[in-house]
Amino acid sequence: MTVLYEEKSQRAKSAEWLVLCFVILLLCGVGYTTYRSINLHTVLIAEYFIEIMAIIVIVKQAVSRYTYILTDTKLVIEESSIFRKRHFEVDYDMIDGVFKFERELLTNIKYRYKYRKCSTSDPRPIWSLVYAIVKGDKVQNGRLLLKADDKFFEILEEHVPGRIRVPQADIVFYAAVRADAVKHGEDVQEYYKKLTTPEKDGPDILV
């Protein structure tokens, strides 16, 4: 396996200060909950749980660091957080595409797996990478959120041509084509070309 490109997540001071402000506010909330617990002579477990979990999530997303590695066959992401280290990889053939992340209540793709592989202290925009997990004749979709430089996407584009930083509708269409191709035992790329390549008109016949 040959490494073609590697980059690490970035860290902005302004974002770190913002995260620190949120943590301080939550700690103040914990202090107020303690004050109320003393006055009420009971432990407000539910409120403690919400506040402590919020602190853990915010700190984890802010301090976690990611290394994006593009090899000749796959995308590899190494995650390092205060709790543990994680390894993620996906073959280029399984990537449906990348589009700009936008929060939405309803999505056009049903995601079986969702991962966040970017730090809140990284100032760059968030992108959604959609990939497929094939199990027999069925396809499950996964999504991971990442933040990377233009160079990363340019090299990824060489291995996933035409589907990197494109409109979400293009990715939804390709994912649907993949699922249909796998269901019918067809080669995904050939099936996609057959659906997207316009048929040539026959020769004109002069009468």
Secondary structure in CASP SS format (residue, H / E / C, confidence):
PFRMAT SS
TARGET T0000
AUTHOR 0000-0000-0000
METHOD secondary structure of the structure
MODEL  1
M C 1.00
T C 1.00
V E 1.00
L E 1.00
Y E 1.00
E E 1.00
E E 1.00
K E 1.00
S C 1.00
Q C 1.00
R C 1.00
A C 1.00
K H 1.00
S H 1.00
A H 1.00
E H 1.00
W H 1.00
L H 1.00
V H 1.00
L H 1.00
C H 1.00
F H 1.00
V H 1.00
I H 1.00
L H 1.00
L H 1.00
L H 1.00
C H 1.00
G H 1.00
V H 1.00
G H 1.00
Y H 1.00
T H 1.00
T H 1.00
Y H 1.00
R H 1.00
S H 1.00
I H 1.00
N H 1.00
L H 1.00
H C 1.00
T C 1.00
V C 1.00
L C 1.00
I H 1.00
A H 1.00
E H 1.00
Y H 1.00
F H 1.00
I H 1.00
E H 1.00
I H 1.00
M H 1.00
A H 1.00
I H 1.00
I H 1.00
V H 1.00
I H 1.00
V H 1.00
K H 1.00
Q H 1.00
A H 1.00
V H 1.00
S C 1.00
R E 1.00
Y E 1.00
T E 1.00
Y E 1.00
I E 1.00
L E 1.00
T E 1.00
D C 1.00
T C 1.00
K E 1.00
L E 1.00
V E 1.00
I E 1.00
E E 1.00
E E 1.00
S E 1.00
S C 1.00
I C 1.00
F C 1.00
R C 1.00
K E 1.00
R E 1.00
H E 1.00
F E 1.00
E E 1.00
V E 1.00
D E 1.00
Y H 1.00
D H 1.00
M H 1.00
I E 1.00
D E 1.00
G E 1.00
V E 1.00
F E 1.00
K E 1.00
F C 1.00
E C 1.00
R C 1.00
E C 1.00
L C 1.00
L C 1.00
T C 1.00
N C 1.00
I C 1.00
K C 1.00
Y E 1.00
R E 1.00
Y E 1.00
K E 1.00
Y E 1.00
R E 1.00
K C 1.00
C C 1.00
S C 1.00
T C 1.00
S C 1.00
D C 1.00
P C 1.00
R C 1.00
P C 1.00
I C 1.00
W E 1.00
S E 1.00
L E 1.00
V E 1.00
Y E 1.00
A E 1.00
I E 1.00
V E 1.00
K E 1.00
G C 1.00
D C 1.00
K E 1.00
V E 1.00
Q E 1.00
N E 1.00
G E 1.00
R E 1.00
L E 1.00
L E 1.00
L E 1.00
K C 1.00
A C 1.00
D C 1.00
D H 1.00
K H 1.00
F H 1.00
F H 1.00
E H 1.00
I H 1.00
L H 1.00
E H 1.00
E H 1.00
H H 1.00
V C 1.00
P C 1.00
G C 1.00
R C 1.00
I E 1.00
R C 1.00
V C 1.00
P C 1.00
Q H 1.00
A H 1.00
D H 1.00
I H 1.00
V H 1.00
F H 1.00
Y H 1.00
A H 1.00
A H 1.00
V H 1.00
R H 1.00
A H 1.00
D H 1.00
A H 1.00
V H 1.00
K H 1.00
H C 1.00
G C 1.00
E C 1.00
D C 1.00
V H 1.00
Q H 1.00
E H 1.00
Y H 1.00
Y H 1.00
K H 1.00
K H 1.00
L H 1.00
T H 1.00
T C 1.00
P C 1.00
E C 1.00
K C 1.00
D C 1.00
G C 1.00
P C 1.00
D C 1.00
I C 1.00
L C 1.00
V C 1.00
END
